[in-house]
Amino acid sequence: MRLAFIIPTFHQGGAERVVSRLSLFLAKHHRVTVITWDGRDPAYDFGGEVIDLSLPARPTLIGKLLQQRRRVTALAATLDRLCADRAFGFMEAASVPLILARSKLRHPCHITVSVRDAPCSFRGFMRWNMKRLYAKADRIVLLTQAGLRIHTEEWGFPASRCCVIPNPLDDVCFSIDSTHANLREPGLLVAIGRLVPQKGFEDLIDAVAGQLRDRPIRVAICGEGPLRPKLESRIRSLGLSDRIALIGQVSDVRYWLDRAAVFVLSSHHEGFPNIVTEAMARGCPIVSTDCPTGPNEMLEHEHSGLLVPVGDPVALGQAMRRMLDNPILATNCALAARTMAEQWAIERIAPMWIVS
């Protein structure tokens, strides 16, 4: 089968990581091509052929509209040249041009679009455009059952064309050697994500200040983004510079996941966070906010992790403290989480993408 994945960039991100894993796995048995608008600074390896159409994002409205027309034309020509049987759009900047390119195709191609974020993250023109266009795709992939319900019942997506496919985990995510249990560092709390408001790192800092100041703990926040100066200032003002470190971008999250006494997700909203699946596969005790979509379909409260209300630093801090103080709870949650993560192994997830 001739498969084409379309992704806006090759930068470090959740959608890019999923395309990397799917393309590498499916390229073993199919002819795979990964197409991007902007292939500069790739963060991952990809399977099959890689095509950079060199049509990066533009800052102005007129520039965006002109660039979208160029993308539609270039994509249609590329898919025809490849004689692609199936094309998969990841993220809206790829999915919208893919749908628009369909009318220009001379070769029949099954079109799948994939919604990668929580419904609440889409507003205004983008939300209107998705409602208008996505129903024209052959299939719409959602990440969670909650996302499926919202997009079909509230957005009007045709239920007959919608399905749920969670993010996959590759074999590397599960490979833990016999010394794994000895790596965990008592009192080390780890959080990983871009330094943006969505990730709720201010809540995490406040939770440490309010609930864990008396404990011998360290917090490592891995990631980079525009909120760094604000977060640094907040950490200093609360007198936590010796307790909370902004590590910056890391090349291998396994280093930190394997050392974490507790992994913490403090996000305000998520789609289906890759980092939680990876933390589960690495056997981490997990404390997570109960976002409207994502974590509560991944973690079972009190069984494979602890879930707390979004935007509640007190509850977040109490849950982290509880996990640190109760090694039996932490061990049981970690073991259950690792077992649950097996359902997202690439061998199980990848075939879902190529069946109607």
VOPAGU-2260 file (C-alpha; in pm, 1 decimal, decimal comma):
REM VOPAGU-2260
SITE   aa  ch    i         X         Y         Z
SITE  MET   A    0       0,0       0,0       0,0
SITE  ARG   A    1     123,5     351,7     -82,6
SITE  LEU   A    2      87,5     570,1     226,9
SITE  ALA   A    3     149,8     943,3     265,2
SITE  PHE   A    4     174,6    1127,0     597,9
SITE  ILE   A    5     147,8    1507,0     590,0
SITE  ILE   A    6     285,8    1704,9     884,8
SITE  PRO   A    7     349,9    2083,8     898,7
SITE  THR   A    8     705,0    2066,6    1038,1
SITE  PHE   A    9     958,2    1816,4    1167,7
SITE  HIS   A   10    1008,1    2004,9    1494,7
SITE  GLN   A   11     991,1    1843,7    1837,3
SITE  GLY   A   12     626,2    1782,2    1921,5
SITE  GLY   A   13     365,7    1517,8    1990,6
SITE  ALA   A   14     222,3    1488,5    1640,1
SITE  GLU   A   15     567,7    1474,9    1485,7
SITE  ARG   A   16     667,3    1198,0    1726,2
SITE  VAL   A   17     358,1     994,9    1634,5
SITE  VAL   A   18     427,1    1030,4    1260,9
SITE  SER   A   19     786,2     924,4    1323,3
SITE  ARG   A   20     677,6     608,5    1503,0
SITE  LEU   A   21     403,7     520,3    1254,1
SITE  SER   A   22     615,4     583,7     946,2
SITE  LEU   A   23     910,1     382,0    1075,6
SITE  PHE   A   24     687,2      87,1    1161,2
SITE  LEU   A   25     465,9      91,3     850,6
SITE  ALA   A   26     761,6     139,4     614,2
SITE  LYS   A   27     859,6    -219,6     692,9
SITE  HIS   A   28     558,4    -345,1     496,5
SITE  HIS   A   29     431,5     -53,7     285,1
SITE  ARG   A   30     559,7     223,5      61,9
SITE  VAL   A   31     561,9     522,4     297,0
SITE  THR   A   32     622,8     889,7     222,6
SITE  VAL   A   33     632,8    1168,0     481,9
SITE  ILE   A   34     554,2    1513,7     342,3
SITE  THR   A   35     613,6    1841,0     524,8
SITE  TRP   A   36     582,6    2211,2     454,1
SITE  ASP   A   37     901,1    2287,3     645,1
SITE  GLY   A   38    1164,0    2017,9     695,5
SITE  ARG   A   39    1422,5    2232,2     873,2
SITE  ASP   A   40    1570,8    2113,8    1203,5
SITE  PRO   A   41    1413,3    1765,9    1220,8
SITE  ALA   A   42    1378,5    1633,5    1575,6
SITE  TYR   A   43    1296,7    1272,8    1481,8
SITE  ASP   A   44    1373,6    1005,0    1226,5
SITE  PHE   A   45    1106,0     911,1     974,1
SITE  GLY   A   46    1044,5     596,5     776,1
SITE  GLY   A   47    1024,2     575,6     396,5
SITE  GLU   A   48    1077,6     870,8     164,2
SITE  VAL   A   49    1079,6    1223,5     304,6
SITE  ILE   A   50     963,0    1518,8      92,9
SITE  ASP   A   51    1009,1    1879,8     202,6
SITE  LEU   A   52     782,4    2103,4      -5,0
SITE  SER   A   53     960,0    2412,9     136,1
SITE  LEU   A   54     640,8    2607,2     201,3
SITE  PRO   A   55     690,0    2728,6     560,4
SITE  ALA   A   56     438,3    2927,3     764,4
SITE  ARG   A   57     391,7    3297,0     687,1
SITE  PRO   A   58     326,5    3566,1     951,6
SITE  THR   A   59      59,9    3778,7     777,4
SITE  LEU   A   60    -299,0    3685,8     687,7
SITE  ILE   A   61    -242,9    3746,5     316,4
SITE  GLY   A   62      79,6    3548,8     333,8
SITE  LYS   A   63    -100,7    3260,2     505,4
SITE  LEU   A   64    -375,4    3251,6     241,6
SITE  LEU   A   65    -129,9    3261,0     -47,9
SITE  GLN   A   66      85,0    2994,4     113,8
SITE  GLN   A   67    -216,5    2770,3     166,1
SITE  ARG   A   68    -299,1    2790,2    -206,1
SITE  ARG   A   69      57,9    2692,8    -288,9
SITE  ARG   A   70      44,2    2407,2     -40,3
SITE  VAL   A   71    -279,1    2270,8    -185,6
SITE  THR   A   72    -140,8    2274,8    -539,2
SITE  ALA   A   73     196,5    2126,6    -442,7
SITE  LEU   A   74      38,7    1857,8    -225,8
SITE  ALA   A   75    -206,8    1747,4    -494,5
SITE  ALA   A   76      75,3    1718,3    -748,3
SITE  THR   A   77     289,6    1522,5    -501,9
SITE  LEU   A   78      14,1    1277,9    -407,1
SITE  ASP   A   79     -63,2    1218,0    -775,2
SITE  ARG   A   80     302,1    1157,0    -852,8
SITE  LEU   A   81     321,6     909,5    -566,1
SITE  CYS   A   82     -10,4     745,8    -665,5
SITE  ALA   A   83     -86,7     745,4    -292,6
SITE  ASP   A   84    -358,9     505,9    -183,0
SITE  ARG   A   85    -402,2     673,2     154,8
SITE  ALA   A   86    -304,5    1014,4     286,9
SITE  PHE   A   87    -305,1    1115,2     653,9
SITE  GLY   A   88    -316,0    1477,5     768,0
SITE  PHE   A   89    -166,8    1549,3    1110,1
SITE  MET   A   90    -258,2    1883,3    1268,0
SITE  GLU   A   91    -484,3    2140,3    1109,4
SITE  ALA   A   92    -211,3    2310,8     906,5
SITE  ALA   A   93    -171,7    1981,5     720,6
SITE  SER   A   94    -527,6    1846,8     728,3
SITE  VAL   A   95    -699,4    2154,0     581,0
SITE  PRO   A   96    -474,5    2169,5     269,2
SITE  LEU   A   97    -508,6    1791,8     232,5
SITE  ILE   A   98    -888,1    1813,5     216,3
SITE  LEU   A   99    -871,6    2108,6     -22,9
SITE  ALA   A  100    -623,4    1920,4    -242,5
SITE  ARG   A  101    -866,8    1633,8    -292,0
SITE  SER   A  102   -1058,7    1808,4    -570,2
SITE  LYS   A  103    -735,2    1848,3    -767,2
SITE  LEU   A  104    -631,4    1483,7    -747,5
SITE  ARG   A  105    -635,1    1275,9   -1064,6
SITE  HIS   A  106    -566,3     956,9    -871,7
SITE  PRO   A  107    -818,2     826,2    -611,7
SITE  CYS   A  108    -686,1     859,4    -258,1
SITE  HIS   A  109    -845,8     776,8      76,9
SITE  ILE   A  110    -818,1    1087,2     299,9
SITE  THR   A  111    -778,6    1071,5     678,1
SITE  VAL   A  112    -752,5    1377,2     902,5
SITE  SER   A  113    -638,2    1352,7    1261,9
SITE  VAL   A  114    -740,5    1589,5    1542,8
SITE  ARG   A  115    -439,3    1609,1    1773,2
SITE  ASP   A  116    -548,4    1842,2    2053,0
SITE  ALA   A  117    -834,5    1885,8    2298,0
SITE  PRO   A  118   -1153,1    2039,0    2150,2
SITE  CYS   A  119   -1125,0    2343,4    2379,4
SITE  SER   A  120    -797,2    2444,1    2212,2
SITE  PHE   A  121    -969,5    2522,8    1881,4
SITE  ARG   A  122   -1140,2    2860,6    1858,1
SITE  GLY   A  123   -1268,8    3113,2    1609,2
SITE  PHE   A  124   -1176,7    3067,7    1244,9
SITE  MET   A  125    -995,9    2736,9    1297,0
SITE  ARG   A  126   -1294,2    2581,0    1472,4
SITE  TRP   A  127   -1528,2    2705,1    1197,0
SITE  ASN   A  128   -1293,6    2578,3     926,7
SITE  MET   A  129   -1267,7    2234,0    1085,5
SITE  LYS   A  130   -1646,1    2202,8    1115,3
SITE  ARG   A  131   -1681,9    2308,6     751,9
SITE  LEU   A  132   -1410,4    2090,3     599,6
SITE  TYR   A  133   -1338,5    1782,1     809,1
SITE  ALA   A  134   -1669,0    1614,6     722,7
SITE  LYS   A  135   -1538,2    1591,6     364,2
SITE  ALA   A  136   -1263,1    1352,1     469,8
SITE  ASP   A  137   -1311,0     976,1     440,4
SITE  ARG   A  138   -1215,5     934,1     803,7
SITE  ILE   A  139   -1160,6    1156,9    1108,0
SITE  VAL   A  140    -931,7    1021,3    1378,5
SITE  LEU   A  141    -981,7    1137,0    1737,4
SITE  LEU   A  142    -750,2    1051,4    2024,7
SITE  THR   A  143   -1004,5     974,8    2299,2
SITE  GLN   A  144   -1363,2     865,2    2348,6
SITE  ALA   A  145   -1437,1    1200,9    2512,9
SITE  GLY   A  146   -1299,5    1378,7    2205,8
SITE  LEU   A  147   -1512,9    1158,4    1982,4
SITE  ARG   A  148   -1825,7    1241,7    2179,2
SITE  ILE   A  149   -1759,9    1617,4    2178,1
SITE  HIS   A  150   -1678,3    1634,8    1807,7
SITE  THR   A  151   -1978,4    1427,9    1700,6
SITE  GLU   A  152   -2241,2    1560,8    1944,0
SITE  GLU   A  153   -2131,1    1924,9    1970,7
SITE  TRP   A  154   -1932,9    1991,4    1652,5
SITE  GLY   A  155   -2146,2    1786,5    1415,7
SITE  PHE   A  156   -1871,4    1559,3    1280,1
SITE  PRO   A  157   -2033,7    1257,8    1107,7
SITE  ALA   A  158   -2014,3     973,0    1357,5
SITE  SER   A  159   -1994,0     712,1    1081,1
SITE  ARG   A  160   -1659,9     857,1     966,9
SITE  CYS   A  161   -1506,4     910,9    1309,9
SITE  CYS   A  162   -1292,7     669,3    1508,1
SITE  VAL   A  163   -1056,3     670,3    1805,4
SITE  ILE   A  164    -690,2     578,2    1760,3
SITE  PRO   A  165    -462,2     650,4    2059,0
SITE  ASN   A  166     -99,0     748,1    2017,9
SITE  PRO   A  167     141,8     454,4    1979,2
SITE  LEU   A  168     446,2     356,0    2181,1
SITE  ASP   A  169     746,2     194,9    2013,6
SITE  ASP   A  170     959,1     -83,3    2159,7
SITE  VAL   A  171    1219,8     161,1    2293,3
SITE  CYS   A  172     962,1     304,9    2532,0
SITE  PHE   A  173     927,4     -31,9    2705,2
SITE  SER   A  174    1293,7    -137,3    2711,1
SITE  ILE   A  175    1393,2    -125,3    3075,9
SITE  ASP   A  176    1695,0    -317,6    3202,5
SITE  SER   A  177    1724,8    -502,7    3531,5
SITE  THR   A  178    1877,5    -202,5    3710,4
SITE  HIS   A  179    1571,9      16,0    3639,4
SITE  ALA   A  180    1432,8      -4,0    3992,4
SITE  ASN   A  181    1759,2     125,7    4139,0
SITE  LEU   A  182    1762,0     440,8    3923,4
SITE  ARG   A  183    1471,5     620,1    4089,2
SITE  GLU   A  184    1585,5     908,7    4304,3
SITE  PRO   A  185    1388,5     963,5    4627,0
SITE  GLY   A  186    1210,4    1298,4    4626,4
SITE  LEU   A  187    1267,7    1371,4    4256,5
SITE  LEU   A  188     955,9    1509,4    4085,7
SITE  VAL   A  189     976,0    1532,7    3706,9
SITE  ALA   A  190     755,7    1728,0    3465,6
SITE  ILE   A  191     811,9    1744,7    3088,8
SITE  GLY   A  192     657,3    1977,0    2830,6
SITE  ARG   A  193     681,8    2309,0    2651,3
SITE  LEU   A  194     697,2    2612,2    2876,0
SITE  VAL   A  195     357,8    2745,5    2768,3
SITE  PRO   A  196      40,7    2830,8    2967,8
SITE  GLN   A  197    -135,0    2507,5    2863,5
SITE  LYS   A  198     110,3    2295,8    3063,4
SITE  GLY   A  199      21,4    2453,9    3397,2
SITE  PHE   A  200     375,7    2478,4    3529,9
SITE  GLU   A  201     282,5    2780,2    3741,1
SITE  ASP   A  202      34,1    2554,9    3922,8
SITE  LEU   A  203     311,6    2299,5    3976,3
SITE  ILE   A  204     543,0    2564,0    4123,8
SITE  ASP   A  205     264,9    2690,5    4352,5
SITE  ALA   A  206     185,3    2332,5    4456,9
SITE  VAL   A  207     545,0    2279,1    4565,8
SITE  ALA   A  208     549,8    2612,1    4748,8
SITE  GLY   A  209     226,2    2541,9    4933,5
SITE  GLN   A  210     239,3    2171,1    5004,4
SITE  LEU   A  211     595,2    2041,4    4974,9
SITE  ARG   A  212     818,8    2317,5    5108,3
SITE  ASP   A  213     895,2    2113,3    5419,2
SITE  ARG   A  214     996,7    1803,3    5221,7
SITE  PRO   A  215    1348,0    1720,2    5088,8
SITE  ILE   A  216    1231,7    1718,5    4727,3
SITE  ARG   A  217    1370,3    1837,6    4394,8
SITE  VAL   A  218    1167,1    1927,7    4088,1
SITE  ALA   A  219    1300,8    1899,8    3733,2
SITE  ILE   A  220    1091,2    2070,8    3464,8
SITE  CYS   A  221    1219,0    1960,5    3124,1
SITE  GLY   A  222    1128,3    2166,0    2819,9
SITE  GLU   A  223    1169,0    2507,8    2663,9
SITE  GLY   A  224     931,4    2783,9    2565,9
SITE  PRO   A  225     824,3    3147,9    2597,7
SITE  LEU   A  226     723,0    3123,8    2966,0
SITE  ARG   A  227    1077,8    3057,2    3086,9
SITE  PRO   A  228    1143,0    3413,9    3218,9
SITE  LYS   A  229     807,0    3422,7    3399,5
SITE  LEU   A  230     858,5    3079,6    3554,7
SITE  GLU   A  231    1214,4    3166,5    3662,0
SITE  SER   A  232    1085,0    3483,0    3827,1
SITE  ARG   A  233     809,8    3292,8    4007,9
SITE  ILE   A  234    1055,4    3030,8    4134,8
SITE  ARG   A  235    1288,6    3304,5    4267,5
SITE  SER   A  236    1009,0    3503,0    4429,0
SITE  LEU   A  237     889,5    3194,5    4618,3
SITE  GLY   A  238    1241,5    3111,1    4734,5
SITE  LEU   A  239    1248,8    2780,2    4550,0
SITE  SER   A  240    1557,0    2824,3    4332,1
SITE  ASP   A  241    1734,2    2544,5    4516,7
SITE  ARG   A  242    1435,8    2310,5    4478,8
SITE  ILE   A  243    1298,5    2365,0    4126,0
SITE  ALA   A  244    1517,3    2357,8    3814,2
SITE  LEU   A  245    1419,1    2442,4    3456,7
SITE  ILE   A  246    1629,1    2184,3    3274,9
SITE  GLY   A  247    1558,7    2302,4    2919,9
SITE  GLN   A  248    1503,1    2082,2    2616,0
SITE  VAL   A  249    1615,6    1721,7    2662,9
SITE  SER   A  250    1704,0    1479,2    2385,2
SITE  ASP   A  251    1595,3    1163,2    2567,1
SITE  VAL   A  252    1309,2    1184,1    2816,3
SITE  ARG   A  253    1381,6     829,4    2934,8
SITE  TYR   A  254    1679,3     958,3    3136,5
SITE  TRP   A  255    1443,7    1165,4    3351,2
SITE  LEU   A  256    1149,3     925,5    3353,7
SITE  ASP   A  257    1372,3     645,4    3481,4
SITE  ARG   A  258    1493,1     863,3    3771,1
SITE  ALA   A  259    1161,5    1019,7    3872,0
SITE  ALA   A  260    1014,2     925,6    4207,6
SITE  VAL   A  261     693,5    1079,2    4066,8
SITE  PHE   A  262     607,8    1206,5    3719,5
SITE  VAL   A  263     372,1    1506,7    3724,6
SITE  LEU   A  264     141,2    1636,7    3451,7
SITE  SER   A  265      -6,4    1973,3    3549,7
SITE  SER   A  266    -168,5    2060,1    3214,2
SITE  HIS   A  267    -492,0    2256,3    3175,4
SITE  HIS   A  268    -586,2    2059,6    2863,0
SITE  GLU   A  269    -440,9    1779,5    2653,2
SITE  GLY   A  270    -537,0    1558,5    2361,2
SITE  PHE   A  271    -367,4    1228,0    2439,9
SITE  PRO   A  272     -32,2    1326,8    2589,7
SITE  ASN   A  273     256,0    1116,6    2461,0
SITE  ILE   A  274     458,5    1193,7    2768,8
SITE  VAL   A  275     202,4    1025,3    2995,6
SITE  THR   A  276     205,4     707,9    2786,8
SITE  GLU   A  277     586,5     710,8    2797,4
SITE  ALA   A  278     590,3     765,9    3173,3
SITE  MET   A  279     349,8     472,4    3211,4
SITE  ALA   A  280     565,6     250,7    2990,0
SITE  ARG   A  281     872,3     340,6    3198,0
SITE  GLY   A  282     695,2     239,0    3518,8
SITE  CYS   A  283     665,4     586,0    3672,8
SITE  PRO   A  284     429,3     665,8    3959,0
SITE  ILE   A  285     211,6     940,0    3805,6
SITE  VAL   A  286      13,5    1236,0    3934,7
SITE  SER   A  287    -189,9    1411,7    3665,2
SITE  THR   A  288    -454,0    1675,8    3627,7
SITE  ASP   A  289    -788,1    1536,7    3514,9
SITE  CYS   A  290    -807,9    1722,7    3182,9
SITE  PRO   A  291   -1141,0    1712,0    2993,4
SITE  THR   A  292    -983,9    1472,4    2743,3
SITE  GLY   A  293    -683,1    1246,0    2777,5
SITE  PRO   A  294    -553,1    1151,1    3122,3
SITE  ASN   A  295    -872,7    1003,6    3267,3
SITE  GLU   A  296    -889,0     757,4    2975,2
SITE  MET   A  297    -522,6     669,7    3023,0
SITE  LEU   A  298    -500,9     646,2    3401,3
SITE  GLU   A  299    -736,4     483,1    3648,6
SITE  HIS   A  300    -747,9     694,6    3963,1
SITE  GLU   A  301    -601,6     518,6    4267,7
SITE  HIS   A  302    -503,8     219,1    4051,8
SITE  SER   A  303    -249,1     334,9    3793,1
SITE  GLY   A  304    -206,6     695,8    3904,1
SITE  LEU   A  305    -364,6     985,2    4088,6
SITE  LEU   A  306    -590,4    1237,0    3913,0
SITE  VAL   A  307    -656,8    1585,9    4049,7
SITE  PRO   A  308    -874,8    1879,1    3934,7
SITE  VAL   A  309    -730,8    2110,9    3672,1
SITE  GLY   A  310    -593,3    2440,6    3803,5
SITE  ASP   A  311    -589,0    2335,9    4169,7
SITE  PRO   A  312    -234,4    2367,2    4312,3
SITE  VAL   A  313    -346,9    2254,5    4657,1
SITE  ALA   A  314    -492,2    1926,4    4528,1
SITE  LEU   A  315    -189,4    1878,1    4301,8
SITE  GLY   A  316      51,9    1927,2    4590,4
SITE  GLN   A  317    -143,6    1695,8    4819,0
SITE  ALA   A  318    -143,8    1420,6    4555,4
SITE  MET   A  319     231,7    1453,5    4497,7
SITE  ARG   A  320     290,1    1439,5    4870,7
SITE  ARG   A  321      68,6    1133,7    4903,7
SITE  MET   A  322     254,2     951,2    4625,9
SITE  LEU   A  323     591,3    1035,7    4782,2
SITE  ASP   A  324     479,4     929,4    5131,8
SITE  ASN   A  325     320,0     599,8    5028,5
SITE  PRO   A  326     573,0     370,2    4858,4
SITE  ILE   A  327     321,2      85,2    4833,3
SITE  LEU   A  328      75,7     309,0    4646,3
SITE  ALA   A  329     356,3     437,8    4422,2
SITE  THR   A  330     480,2      88,3    4339,4
SITE  ASN   A  331     133,5     -50,8    4270,9
SITE  CYS   A  332      40,0     245,6    4050,5
SITE  ALA   A  333     365,1     218,8    3856,5
SITE  LEU   A  334     318,9    -153,7    3790,5
SITE  ALA   A  335     -43,7    -108,0    3683,9
SITE  ALA   A  336      47,2     184,9    3458,4
SITE  ARG   A  337     317,3     -12,8    3279,5
SITE  THR   A  338      73,0    -298,0    3217,3
SITE  MET   A  339    -191,5     -57,4    3085,5
SITE  ALA   A  340      60,1     103,6    2851,4
SITE  GLU   A  341      99,2    -222,7    2661,2
SITE  GLN   A  342    -234,2    -157,6    2488,4
SITE  TRP   A  343     -67,1     127,4    2297,3
SITE  ALA   A  344     223,4     -76,3    2160,4
SITE  ILE   A  345     298,7      18,9    1799,5
SITE  GLU   A  346     217,3    -333,2    1681,8
SITE  ARG   A  347    -140,9    -284,5    1800,1
SITE  ILE   A  348    -192,2      78,4    1702,6
SITE  ALA   A  349     -29,2     108,8    1358,2
SITE  PRO   A  350    -265,1    -136,2    1179,4
SITE  MET   A  351    -562,9      75,9    1290,2
SITE  TRP   A  352    -446,8     351,8    1055,8
SITE  ILE   A  353    -468,4     143,3     738,6
SITE  VAL   A  354    -808,2     -19,7     783,4
SITE  SER   A  355   -1126,3     158,2     677,3
